[in-house]
Amino acid sequence: MAFKEKPALVKLSGNATQFKGNADININGKPTITNAPIVFYLLNGKLVNLTIGPPSGKTYNPFPLPLFGIVTQVDKIENEV
């Protein structure tokens, strides 16, 4: 997944961090969805929840449920976009 632009909003609230933006999504190395709205939540620094909405003007969403994961390591990367 590649952000089309820097996330528009970063919201720090208690033990949760939220990023919102739009992304192009590749599946098996091929472009599948362009300009899809996403919301990325990091809860208590350990749990990840990624919600992917349908692209603008589309009603079909191949990701109707959020994706969940567990953070095992966080690395600082400088000067990367």
C-alpha positions as CSV (number, residue, x, y, z in Angstrom):
1,M,0.0,0.0,0.0
2,A,1.4,3.4,-0.9
3,F,0.1,6.7,0.4
4,K,-0.8,9.1,-2.5
5,E,0.1,11.9,-0.2
6,K,1.0,12.4,3.5
7,P,-1.8,11.5,5.8
8,A,-4.2,14.4,6.2
9,L,-4.8,14.0,9.9
10,V,-2.9,12.5,12.8
11,K,-5.0,12.3,16.0
12,L,-3.4,11.5,19.3
13,S,-6.0,10.6,21.9
14,G,-5.1,8.7,25.1
15,N,-3.6,5.4,24.2
16,A,-4.7,5.5,20.5
17,T,-3.2,7.1,17.4
18,Q,-5.2,7.6,14.2
19,F,-4.0,8.3,10.7
20,K,-6.4,9.1,7.9
21,G,-5.6,9.5,4.2
22,N,-6.0,7.9,0.7
23,A,-3.9,5.1,-0.7
24,D,-3.4,3.0,-3.8
25,I,-3.5,-0.7,-3.0
26,N,-1.6,-3.4,-4.8
27,I,-2.5,-7.1,-4.5
28,N,0.1,-9.6,-5.7
29,G,2.1,-6.7,-7.1
30,K,-0.7,-5.4,-9.3
31,P,-2.7,-2.2,-8.8
32,T,-6.1,-3.1,-7.5
33,I,-7.6,0.0,-5.9
34,T,-6.7,3.6,-6.4
35,N,-7.4,6.5,-4.1
36,A,-9.1,4.4,-1.4
37,P,-9.9,6.2,1.8
38,I,-8.1,4.5,4.8
39,V,-8.1,4.9,8.5
40,F,-5.1,3.3,10.4
41,Y,-5.5,3.0,14.2
42,L,-2.7,2.1,16.6
43,L,-4.1,1.1,20.0
44,N,-2.0,0.9,23.1
45,G,1.1,0.7,20.9
46,K,0.4,-2.9,20.2
47,L,-2.8,-3.5,18.2
48,V,-3.3,-2.3,14.6
49,N,-6.7,-1.8,13.0
50,L,-6.8,-0.8,9.3
51,T,-10.1,0.2,7.7
52,I,-10.2,0.5,3.9
53,G,-13.2,2.2,2.3
54,P,-14.4,1.9,-1.3
55,P,-12.7,4.4,-3.7
56,S,-14.5,7.6,-4.5
57,G,-17.5,7.0,-6.8
58,K,-17.5,3.2,-6.1
59,T,-19.9,1.2,-4.0
60,Y,-18.1,-2.1,-4.1
61,N,-15.6,-2.6,-1.3
62,P,-13.3,-5.6,-1.5
63,F,-12.4,-5.0,2.2
64,P,-15.7,-4.8,4.0
65,L,-14.2,-5.7,7.4
66,P,-11.2,-4.0,9.1
67,L,-7.8,-5.7,9.0
68,F,-6.2,-6.4,12.4
69,G,-2.6,-7.1,13.4
70,I,-0.2,-7.0,16.4
71,V,2.8,-4.7,16.5
72,T,6.0,-6.6,17.5
73,Q,8.6,-3.9,16.6
74,V,8.6,-0.2,15.7
75,D,11.6,1.2,13.9
76,K,12.3,4.9,13.3
77,I,12.9,5.7,9.6
78,E,14.1,9.3,8.9
79,N,13.6,11.2,5.7
80,E,11.2,8.7,4.3
81,V,7.9,9.6,2.7
